[in-house]
Amino acid sequence: METLTTNELQPNGYTPDFRTLSHNVGEKVGVVASEFADTASEYVVAGRQYVKQNPEKGMMFAALAGVVAGSLLTLALRRRP
């Protein structure tokens, strides 16, 4: 993640107000969020392609994930005296 430097915040001796600073930070956060969304989309596409090419492994993985999730929920929701 890119951080703002003093030179970026105060070019030519200009001291930005809170609105300008928050706008700049918002733009940077938007860029990071967009990059994250793009990367996540690529992983989703790659995962779907893998499951299409290997349906048996995809089903086994889904079943295993279900067993793990069910076990964790059972442990978490179990009432203890």
Protein Blocks (a to p, Z undefined) as FASTA:
>chain_A
ZZddfklmmgghiacdfklmmmmmmmmmmmmmmmmmmmmmmmmmmmmmmmmmmmmlmmmm
mmmmmmmmmmmmmmmmpccZZ
